[in-house]
Amino acid sequence: MTHQAVGWALHALEPDEEMAVLLHLPHCAACRAAVAEAEEVLAALGGVVPAAEPPTALRDRLMAAAAATEQRPPVLQARPEPPRSAPVPVPAQGFPSDGRRHRLDEEDRARRRPRSTWLDRRRLVAASLVLVAAVSVGGLAIRAGQLEQQRDAESAQAQGLSELISQLDQPGTRHALLESADRSTVAAVLLAGGERQVYTLGLAANAHDRTYVLWGIRPDSTPPVPLGVFDVGTADQGVRTVGSAAETDDFAQYAISLEPGRVAPVSPTEVVASGQVEI
């Protein structure tokens, strides 16, 4: 139960486990010592953190809130008397009873117990606290990594948007801004110099078993034409060349779909963005 006792000191147990420790502690000196040592180490760790001085007006606000709250006198209940135990019969001989003899044997073994048991408990407490600290630091590291990935994605998106604006100023450039279902621009298609470039500005990263497909849509009722596939990574919001654009490219619209597999199907499955071609 020593592990459970340390967990109880760290407030890391389930309710049933906590109740078991509470029932066990009054009968086990070793677990009580482990709890005391854990609380001592926790208090030392708390002392490392610099104390923050609360605002001077905080006490006034708390007292004002307490004064405005209805106060009710506590309900005093009579404390039940503990049950009286039957007297323990004294043996006729001068020898201790079996229960007392067992207790004396336990105390004698405790006196003879080596100091390594105490050291083991201290090591156990330290190891438990190190584990808690490692989990906390690991969570902070994961959060820092997520923030770094988000920052990289936003930086790449801003870079791609800057490149897109500079390309739109070029003479003779045709383009199509592709919007998602919520009317936000997530990609753009530029036609210039015999190349078809796709700028991804807000497309989510696709899994390794899925791919994006660029489709060309003509003014007539002919089916959409798959022009090429491409992938988007977490921080991969930028420009890429998809297929080759001929000078006689007569598509009036472009669309992007997210498809299962790694090849373009005959017709789009899940269209995630589309837009008209503008000159």
C-alpha positions in Angstrom: 0.0 0.0 0.0 3.0 2.3 0.1 2.5 3.2 -3.6 -1.1 4.0 -2.9 -0.2 6.1 0.1 2.2 8.3 -2.0 -0.6 8.6 -4.6 -3.0 9.7 -1.9 -0.6 12.4 -0.8 -0.4 13.5 -4.5 -4.2 13.5 -4.8 -3.9 11.1 -7.7 -6.2 8.3 -6.6 -9.7 7.3 -7.6 -12.4 7.6 -4.9 -12.4 3.9 -4.1 -8.6 3.8 -3.8 -8.6 6.9 -1.7 -11.1 5.3 0.7 -9.0 2.2 1.0 -5.9 4.2 1.9 -7.9 6.2 4.5 -8.9 2.9 6.1 -5.4 1.6 6.0 -3.4 4.5 7.2 -4.4 4.3 10.9 -3.0 0.8 11.1 0.2 1.2 9.2 3.1 3.3 10.4 5.1 2.8 7.2 2.4 4.2 5.0 1.9 7.2 7.4 5.6 7.9 7.1 5.5 7.7 3.3 2.6 10.2 3.3 4.5 12.5 5.6 7.6 12.3 3.5 5.6 13.0 0.3 4.0 16.0 1.8 7.4 17.2 3.0 8.8 17.0 -0.5 5.7 18.6 -2.0 6.1 21.5 0.5 9.7 21.9 -0.5 8.8 22.0 -4.2 6.1 24.6 -3.5 8.7 26.8 -1.7 10.8 26.9 -4.9 8.1 28.9 -6.7 8.4 32.6 -6.1 5.5 33.9 -4.0 3.1 36.2 -5.8 1.9 39.3 -4.0 -1.9 39.5 -4.3 -3.5 42.9 -5.3 -4.1 45.2 -2.3 -7.7 45.6 -3.2 -8.4 41.8 -3.3 -9.0 41.6 0.5 -11.5 44.4 0.4 -13.4 42.8 -2.5 -13.5 39.4 -0.7 -14.7 41.0 2.5 -17.3 43.0 0.6 -18.5 39.9 -1.1 -18.7 38.0 2.2 -20.6 40.8 3.8 -23.2 40.8 0.9 -23.7 37.0 1.3 -26.3 35.7 3.6 -24.7 34.1 6.6 -26.4 31.1 8.3 -25.3 29.8 11.7 -23.9 26.3 11.6 -26.1 23.4 12.7 -24.5 21.7 15.6 -25.1 18.0 15.9 -24.5 15.9 19.0 -21.4 13.7 18.5 -22.3 10.1 19.0 -20.5 8.3 21.8 -18.0 5.7 20.7 -19.0 2.1 21.4 -17.6 0.8 24.6 -15.3 -2.2 24.0 -15.4 -5.2 26.3 -12.6 -5.4 28.8 -9.7 -7.5 27.9 -9.3 -10.4 30.3 -5.9 -10.5 32.1 -4.3 -13.9 31.9 -3.7 -15.7 35.2 0.0 -16.1 34.5 2.5 -13.3 34.2 2.9 -13.8 30.5 1.4 -11.4 27.9 -1.7 -12.5 26.0 -1.5 -13.7 22.4 -2.6 -10.3 21.0 -0.1 -8.4 23.1 2.6 -10.9 22.4 2.0 -10.5 18.7 2.2 -6.7 19.0 5.4 -6.9 21.0 6.9 -9.2 18.3 5.9 -6.6 15.6 7.5 -3.8 17.6 10.7 -5.8 18.1 10.9 -6.6 14.3 10.3 -2.9 13.6 13.2 -1.9 15.9 15.4 -4.5 14.1 14.3 -3.4 10.6 17.3 -2.0 8.7 17.5 1.6 7.8 17.3 0.7 4.1 13.5 0.4 4.4 13.3 4.1 5.3 15.6 5.0 2.4 13.5 2.9 0.0 10.4 4.8 1.0 12.2 8.1 0.3 13.4 6.8 -3.0 9.8 5.8 -3.8 8.5 9.2 -2.9 11.1 10.9 -5.0 10.5 8.6 -8.0 6.7 9.3 -7.8 7.3 13.1 -7.7 9.7 12.8 -10.6 7.1 10.9 -12.6 4.5 13.6 -11.9 6.9 16.3 -13.0 7.9 14.3 -16.1 4.2 14.0 -17.1 3.7 17.8 -16.6 6.8 18.8 -18.5 5.9 16.3 -21.3 2.5 18.0 -21.6 4.1 21.4 -21.8 6.5 20.1 -24.4 3.6 18.7 -26.5 1.8 22.0 -26.2 4.9 24.0 -27.2 5.3 21.7 -30.3 1.7 22.3 -31.3 2.1 26.0 -31.0 5.3 25.9 -33.0 3.5 23.9 -35.8 0.7 26.4 -35.7 3.2 29.3 -36.0 4.9 27.5 -39.0 1.6 27.0 -40.7 0.6 30.6 -40.3 4.0 31.8 -41.5 3.8 29.6 -44.6 0.2 30.8 -45.3 1.3 34.4 -45.1 4.3 33.7 -47.4 2.0 32.0 -49.9 -0.5 34.8 -49.8 2.3 37.3 -50.4 3.5 35.3 -53.4 -0.1 35.1 -54.7 -0.6 38.8 -54.6 2.6 39.5 -56.4 1.7 37.1 -59.2 -1.8 38.6 -59.6 -0.1 41.9 -60.6 1.6 40.3 -63.5 0.1 41.2 -66.9 -1.8 38.4 -68.8 -2.2 36.3 -65.7 -5.5 34.5 -65.3 -6.6 33.2 -62.0 -9.4 31.6 -60.0 -9.9 32.0 -56.3 -11.3 28.8 -54.8 -13.6 29.0 -51.9 -14.8 26.4 -49.4 -18.4 25.7 -48.3 -18.1 28.5 -45.6 -17.1 31.1 -48.3 -13.5 31.3 -47.2 -10.7 31.3 -49.7 -8.5 28.2 -49.3 -6.7 28.0 -52.6 -6.0 29.8 -55.9 -5.1 28.7 -59.4 -2.9 30.9 -61.6 -2.3 30.4 -65.3 0.8 32.2 -66.6 3.8 31.3 -68.8 2.3 27.9 -69.8 2.2 26.7 -66.2 -0.8 26.0 -63.9 0.2 26.9 -60.3 -2.0 26.1 -57.2 -1.6 28.2 -54.1 -2.9 26.5 -51.0 -3.9 29.0 -48.4 -6.1 27.1 -45.9 -6.4 23.5 -47.0 -6.1 21.0 -44.2 -3.2 18.5 -44.3 -4.3 15.2 -46.0 -3.5 11.8 -44.7 -1.0 9.5 -46.4 -3.8 7.4 -47.9 -5.7 10.4 -49.4 -4.8 13.0 -51.9 -6.1 16.3 -53.3 -7.1 16.5 -57.0 -7.4 19.6 -59.1 -10.3 19.6 -61.6 -10.9 21.7 -64.7 -14.6 22.6 -65.5 -15.5 23.8 -69.0 -18.5 26.1 -69.8 -20.4 23.3 -71.5 -21.9 20.2 -69.8 -18.8 18.0 -70.2 -17.6 16.1 -67.1 -14.8 17.7 -65.0 -11.3 16.9 -66.1 -8.7 15.7 -63.5 -5.6 17.9 -64.0 -3.3 16.5 -61.4 -2.9 15.4 -57.7 -1.0 17.1 -54.9 -0.5 16.8 -51.1 -0.8 19.4 -48.3 1.3 19.0 -45.2 0.8 20.6 -41.8 2.9 23.7 -42.6 2.8 23.2 -46.3 0.7 26.2 -47.4 2.4 27.5 -50.5 2.7 27.2 -54.3 3.0 24.1 -56.4 2.7 23.3 -60.1 -0.1 20.9 -60.9 -0.1 19.5 -64.4 0.8 21.7 -67.4 -1.4 24.6 -68.7 -1.6 25.0 -72.4 -2.1 28.4 -73.9 -5.6 27.3 -75.1 -6.7 26.3 -71.6 -10.5 26.9 -71.9 -11.6 26.0 -68.4 -14.2 28.4 -66.9 -13.9 27.0 -63.3 -11.5 25.0 -61.2 -12.3 22.8 -58.2 -10.3 20.8 -55.7 -11.5 17.5 -54.2 -10.2 15.2 -51.5 -10.0 11.6 -52.7 -9.2 8.3 -51.2 -6.1 6.6 -52.6 -3.2 8.2 -54.5 -4.6 8.6 -58.0 -7.3 10.8 -59.5 -10.7 9.1 -60.0 -12.9 9.5 -63.0 -15.2 12.0 -61.2 -14.7 14.0 -58.0 -15.9 12.4 -54.8 -15.6 15.2 -52.1 -15.3 18.7 -53.5 -13.7 21.0 -50.9 -13.2 24.2 -52.9 -14.2 25.7 -56.3 -14.1 29.1 -58.1 -14.6 30.9 -61.4 -11.7 31.9 -63.7 -11.0 35.6 -63.9 -8.7 37.6 -66.1 
